[in-house]
Amino acid sequence: MRVHTGCCFAAAALLAGCGFYEKPSAADAAEAVESFLAAAYARDCGGRVEVRRLTVSRVGEYRADYDGFPVFAAVELGCADGTALPHLAARSGRDDVVAVVKRAPPLMRLTAFLPPRLRTERERDETRVEAAETRGMPR
């Protein structure tokens, strides 16, 4: 796992101005999101996920309801054996919020995650897409 090394300890982070609410760069967010996505979907791929494309367009402002900074990116994932991740097909290549990042104590590492609220929104969207496909409607 790649680790953000800009701040080592919480006390040092505060002194250096690298606190919880400092917006990370797109490059730092991309590293954290790539690690998160590979781990989050590993069980669907027999343990090996390929991040075929991850293009972070921007990091949004801090959102309290997400407890972090939303990361907007276009992402394409697949299993290392070449099979697709079908539940991601509706989102593949779209510039969308793919994860949220924040600095986690005590080492202030930048970590990516999918907060419960965003997970619920995502599941609702996927259910709508599946329902439309079963009725023969385009996404």
Secondary structure, DSSP 8 states (H G I E B T S, - for coil): -----S--SHHHHHHHT--TTS---HHHHHHHHHHHHHHHTGGGGTT-EEEEEEEEEEE---BTTTTBEEEEEEEEEEETTS-B-GGGTTTTT--EEEEEEEEETTTTEEEEE--HHHHHHHHHHHHHHHHHHHTT---
